[in-house]
């Protein structure tokens, strides 16, 4: 394999957190801002794992909140690089909530973030290409291009 090409599987990062009282709102649900913080960290680590460089958040496209996560539940975040562009890359994060007491696990959130890897002078730098292998990885790879085109078409219109 070319040393400038990596597999999507090589960028997978899994992060697990326990929802504690200081992570919750008055309803006992995980704060959206706390979850966004965890999503950003997980995605940044996935991007850094892929690029082998420090990566910074360029944008957060979308975070869908499907189900609340409660105090005492476990949050597991799965991140991987969906596609690499010139100096940026899209990272997708899927979030699951889990109750060990009830024996349940559910998909809570999905997020798409764009990261840029930086060189030693903190300038954006091209990173490794990425090769999707599974059908799911190929689907996410194609969808990432559509999201990027949408981001670029709406840039500066707000």
CORQUIRA-V255634 format. One record per residue. N is the residue number from 0. RES is the residue in one small letter. SS is DSSP state (@ for helix, = for strand, . for the rest). Layout:
BEGIN
n = (N N)
res = (RES RES)
ss = (SS SS)
END
This chain:
BEGIN
n = (0 1 2 3 4 5 6 7 8 9 10 11 12 13 14 15 16 17 18 19 20 21 22 23 24 25 26 27 28 29 30 31 32 33 34 35 36 37 38 39 40 41 42 43 44 45 46 47 48 49 50 51 52 53 54 55 56 57 58 59 60 61 62 63 64 65 66 67 68 69 70 71 72 73 74 75 76 77 78 79 80 81 82 83 84 85 86 87 88 89 90 91 92 93 94 95 96 97 98 99 100 101 102 103 104 105 106 107 108 109 110 111 112 113 114 115 116 117 118 119 120 121 122 123 124 125 126 127 128 129 130 131 132 133 134 135 136 137 138 139 140 141 142 143 144 145 146 147 148 149 150 151 152 153 154 155 156 157)
res = (x x x x x x x x x x x x x x x x x x x x x x x x x x x x x x x x x x x x x x x x x x x x x x x x x x x x x x x x x x x x x x x x x x x x x x x x x x x x x x x x x x x x x x x x x x x x x x x x x x x x x x x x x x x x x x x x x x x x x x x x x x x x x x x x x x x x x x x x x x x x x x x x x x x x x x x x x x x x x x)
ss = (. . . . = = = @ @ @ @ . = = = = = = . . @ @ @ = . . . . = = . @ @ @ @ @ @ @ @ @ @ @ @ @ @ @ @ @ @ @ @ . . . = = = = = = = = = = = . . . . = . . . = = = = = = = = = = = . . . = = = = = = = = = = = = . . . . = = = = = = = = = = = = = = = . . . . . = . . . . = = = . . . @ @ @ @ @ @ @ @ @ @ @ @ @ @ @ @ @ @ @ @ . . . .)
END
